[in-house]
Amino acid sequence: MTALVALVLLVATACGGGGTTGGRPASAAGPAATARQDAVPDRPELLVATTTSTQDSGLLDILIPDFERRTGYRVKTTAVGTGAALAIGAKGDADVVLVHAISAELAFMAGGNGDRRLLVMHNDFILTGPPSDPAKIKGKPILDGLNAIVATGTPFISRGDKSGTDILEKSLFKQAGITPGAPWYIESGTGMGQSLTVASERKAYIITDRATFLARRGQLALEISIEGGAPLLNPYHVITVNTAKFPRVNGKGADAFADYLVSERGQALIATFGKDTYGQPLFFADAGKRVEDLR
């Protein structure tokens, strides 16, 4: 009888341990936590298409391993521009996407490619440039700053890759009444981190998300020239790919990943990421909010 009681207590303890249900963590414990879901998913491979900023900032290096430990999924990440990530999803070649370009996201949803779309977090875009500030734009409103860059012919680096950053940049130029072109406007055709390196080497201005800039600032001869204001807000949404349109998509895995990002656990990791290293968070956790409410 004693052995039987001990066995029952052992099983009860194991079942009551820190696991997850449906991808939602039981608590928001610290990053070192190793809780794991007991059940192994039927389809453990999960394809995530996301932006270079989530990779270059280092955020994925925190979120993905924790998600895998807690759920049993094995994540394969493709980090490209938002346009490319959505194109992958629109072919059913990703199970879930994490992106940051609202107009492109809405077009993706309107095309029947997405199922759930949830606000996860935000940071902001900044305009950075050489410490000497050759166009004398420091502290100006963003549209005035872009006009000053054009007027002085100072080099400006664009990603030119239909990423969320590229979409935002071109929208700002349009609002400023500017048609970008040579010789001052240079398209790198690369991700955010590499584009920042090009701007640093060429003593050029560039629009970047704040997280990637802070993560690489020590390697760059660039400073923040313009920041702040609604036009530079940078929200990120997670979108699960529509299983009705693409039956091969891992819908359960996509839901588990989306649920994790907006869960107490995922939001806690996002909210604290970067504080120890940079003295400030690189992203702000926004689950349950509306973009209109962000400041």
C-alpha positions in Angstrom: 0.0 0.0 0.0 2.8 2.4 0.8 4.4 1.8 -2.6 1.0 2.4 -4.3 0.5 5.7 -2.5 4.1 6.8 -3.4 3.4 6.0 -7.0 0.2 8.0 -7.0 1.9 11.0 -5.4 4.7 10.8 -8.0 2.3 10.8 -10.9 0.3 13.7 -9.4 3.4 15.7 -8.9 4.5 15.2 -12.5 1.1 16.2 -13.9 1.0 19.3 -11.8 4.4 20.6 -12.8 5.2 23.8 -14.7 4.0 22.9 -18.2 1.7 24.5 -20.7 -1.7 23.9 -22.2 -2.4 24.7 -25.8 0.9 26.6 -26.0 0.1 28.9 -23.1 2.7 28.9 -20.3 1.6 28.2 -16.7 3.6 31.2 -15.4 5.8 34.0 -16.4 8.9 32.6 -14.8 12.4 34.0 -15.7 14.3 33.2 -18.9 16.2 30.3 -17.3 13.0 28.3 -16.7 12.9 24.9 -18.4 9.3 23.9 -18.0 8.1 21.7 -20.8 4.8 20.4 -22.1 4.5 16.6 -21.5 2.7 15.7 -24.7 4.7 15.6 -27.9 2.9 17.3 -30.8 1.7 15.2 -33.6 3.5 17.4 -36.1 6.5 18.9 -34.1 8.1 20.8 -37.1 6.9 24.4 -37.2 7.8 26.8 -40.0 8.0 30.5 -38.9 8.6 33.3 -41.4 9.6 36.6 -39.8 11.5 39.8 -40.2 15.3 40.3 -40.0 14.7 42.8 -37.2 13.5 40.0 -34.8 16.6 38.0 -35.7 19.2 40.8 -35.8 18.0 42.2 -32.5 18.5 38.8 -30.8 14.8 38.5 -29.7 14.3 35.2 -31.5 17.3 33.7 -29.6 15.3 34.2 -26.4 11.8 33.3 -27.6 12.3 30.3 -29.8 14.3 28.1 -27.4 11.8 28.8 -24.6 8.9 28.0 -26.8 10.5 24.8 -28.0 11.2 23.7 -24.4 7.7 24.4 -23.3 5.8 22.9 -26.2 7.9 20.2 -27.8 7.8 21.9 -31.2 10.9 22.3 -33.3 11.0 25.7 -35.0 12.6 26.4 -38.4 12.9 30.2 -38.8 13.2 32.1 -42.1 14.2 35.7 -41.3 13.6 38.0 -44.3 11.8 41.3 -45.0 8.1 41.5 -44.2 7.1 41.4 -47.8 9.1 38.2 -48.4 7.8 36.7 -45.2 4.2 37.4 -46.2 4.9 36.0 -49.7 6.2 32.8 -48.1 3.0 32.6 -46.1 0.8 33.4 -49.1 2.2 30.2 -50.8 1.5 28.1 -47.7 5.2 27.6 -47.2 5.1 28.9 -43.6 2.8 27.9 -40.8 2.9 31.3 -39.1 4.4 34.8 -39.8 5.6 37.5 -37.4 5.8 40.8 -39.3 5.6 44.6 -39.1 3.8 46.3 -42.0 0.2 46.9 -41.4 -0.8 47.7 -45.0 0.8 44.5 -46.2 -0.6 42.5 -43.4 -4.1 43.6 -44.2 -3.7 42.8 -47.8 -2.5 39.3 -46.7 -5.6 38.8 -44.7 -7.9 40.2 -47.4 -6.4 37.6 -49.8 -7.6 34.8 -47.5 -4.1 33.8 -46.6 -4.3 34.4 -42.8 -6.5 33.1 -40.0 -5.7 34.8 -36.7 -3.9 38.1 -36.6 -2.7 39.3 -33.1 -0.8 42.4 -31.9 2.3 41.1 -30.1 4.6 44.1 -29.5 6.0 47.3 -30.9 9.1 49.4 -31.0 9.8 52.4 -33.2 11.7 53.5 -36.2 14.5 56.0 -36.0 16.5 57.9 -38.6 20.2 57.5 -38.0 23.2 59.1 -39.6 26.8 60.2 -39.3 27.8 61.8 -36.0 28.7 65.0 -38.0 25.1 65.3 -39.2 25.9 66.7 -42.6 22.3 67.5 -43.5 21.8 69.2 -40.1 18.6 67.3 -39.3 19.1 66.3 -35.7 15.8 66.9 -33.7 13.7 67.9 -36.7 10.4 66.3 -37.6 10.9 63.3 -39.8 9.5 64.8 -43.0 11.6 67.9 -42.7 14.6 65.8 -42.1 14.1 63.8 -45.3 13.7 67.0 -47.3 17.0 68.3 -45.8 18.8 65.1 -46.8 17.5 65.6 -50.4 18.4 69.3 -50.5 22.0 68.6 -49.4 22.5 65.5 -51.5 23.6 63.5 -48.5 23.7 59.8 -49.2 20.7 57.8 -47.9 20.7 54.0 -47.7 17.4 52.1 -48.4 16.9 48.4 -47.9 14.9 48.3 -51.1 13.6 44.9 -50.3 9.8 45.5 -49.6 10.4 44.8 -45.9 8.3 46.6 -43.3 11.1 49.1 -42.9 11.3 49.7 -46.7 7.5 50.1 -46.9 7.5 52.7 -44.0 10.5 54.6 -45.6 8.8 54.9 -49.0 5.6 56.0 -47.3 7.4 58.8 -45.5 9.2 59.9 -48.7 5.8 60.1 -50.4 4.3 62.1 -47.6 7.3 64.5 -47.9 6.7 64.9 -51.6 10.0 63.3 -52.5 10.7 60.8 -55.3 13.9 59.0 -54.2 16.6 58.5 -56.8 20.3 58.5 -57.7 22.8 59.7 -56.9 22.0 60.3 -53.2 19.5 57.4 -52.8 21.2 53.9 -52.6 19.4 50.6 -52.3 21.3 47.9 -50.4 18.9 45.0 -51.2 19.9 43.5 -47.8 18.5 43.0 -44.3 18.5 45.6 -41.6 21.8 44.7 -39.9 23.7 44.7 -43.2 22.1 47.9 -44.4 23.2 49.6 -41.2 26.7 48.5 -41.9 26.5 49.9 -45.4 25.2 53.3 -44.1 28.0 53.4 -41.5 30.7 52.7 -44.1 29.3 55.3 -46.6 28.5 58.0 -44.0 24.9 57.9 -45.0 21.5 58.3 -43.3 19.2 55.3 -42.9 15.8 54.5 -41.3 16.0 51.5 -39.0 14.0 49.9 -36.2 15.4 50.9 -32.9 16.0 47.4 -31.7 18.4 46.4 -34.5 20.3 49.7 -34.1 20.8 49.3 -30.4 21.9 45.7 -30.8 24.6 46.8 -33.3 25.4 50.3 -32.2 28.8 49.4 -30.9 29.8 48.3 -34.5 28.5 51.4 -36.2 29.6 55.0 -36.8 26.0 56.2 -36.7 23.9 58.2 -34.2 20.2 58.8 -33.8 19.3 61.9 -35.7 15.5 61.8 -35.6 13.2 59.8 -33.3 9.6 59.9 -31.9 6.2 60.7 -33.3 3.3 58.6 -34.6 4.7 58.2 -38.1 7.7 56.2 -36.7 5.6 53.7 -34.7 6.5 50.1 -35.5 3.9 47.4 -34.4 4.4 43.7 -34.9 1.6 41.2 -35.5 1.7 37.4 -35.5 -0.5 35.8 -38.2 -1.4 32.1 -38.4 -1.6 30.9 -42.0 -5.1 29.8 -43.2 -5.4 26.0 -43.0 -8.6 26.0 -45.0 -6.7 27.5 -48.0 -3.4 25.6 -47.3 -4.3 22.2 -45.7 -0.6 21.2 -45.4 0.0 24.0 -42.9 0.6 23.0 -39.3 -2.3 24.8 -37.8 -2.0 23.5 -34.3 1.6 24.5 -34.2 0.9 27.9 -35.6 -1.8 28.5 -32.9 0.6 27.3 -30.2 3.2 29.8 -31.3 0.8 32.7 -31.6 -0.7 31.8 -28.2 2.8 31.7 -26.7 3.8 35.1 -28.1 0.7 36.8 -26.5 0.8 34.7 -23.3 1.9 36.0 -19.9 5.2 34.1 -20.4 6.0 35.4 -23.9 5.0 38.9 -23.1 7.2 38.9 -20.0 10.2 37.9 -22.1 9.5 40.5 -24.7 9.0 43.3 -22.1 12.4 42.6 -20.4 14.5 41.8 -23.5 17.4 44.2 -23.8 17.1 45.9 -20.4 20.2 44.3 -18.9 22.4 44.9 -22.0 21.1 48.3 -23.3 19.4 49.8 -20.2 16.1 49.8 -22.0 13.7 47.2 -23.5 14.1 46.8 -27.3 10.4 46.0 -27.6 7.2 46.8 -25.7 4.7 44.0 -25.1 1.2 44.8 -26.4 -1.0 41.7 -26.2 -4.7 42.6 -25.9 -4.1 46.2 -27.0 -5.1 48.0 -30.3 -2.6 49.7 -32.5 -4.6 52.9 -32.0 -3.8 52.7 -28.3 -0.1 52.6 -28.6 2.1 55.5 -27.6 
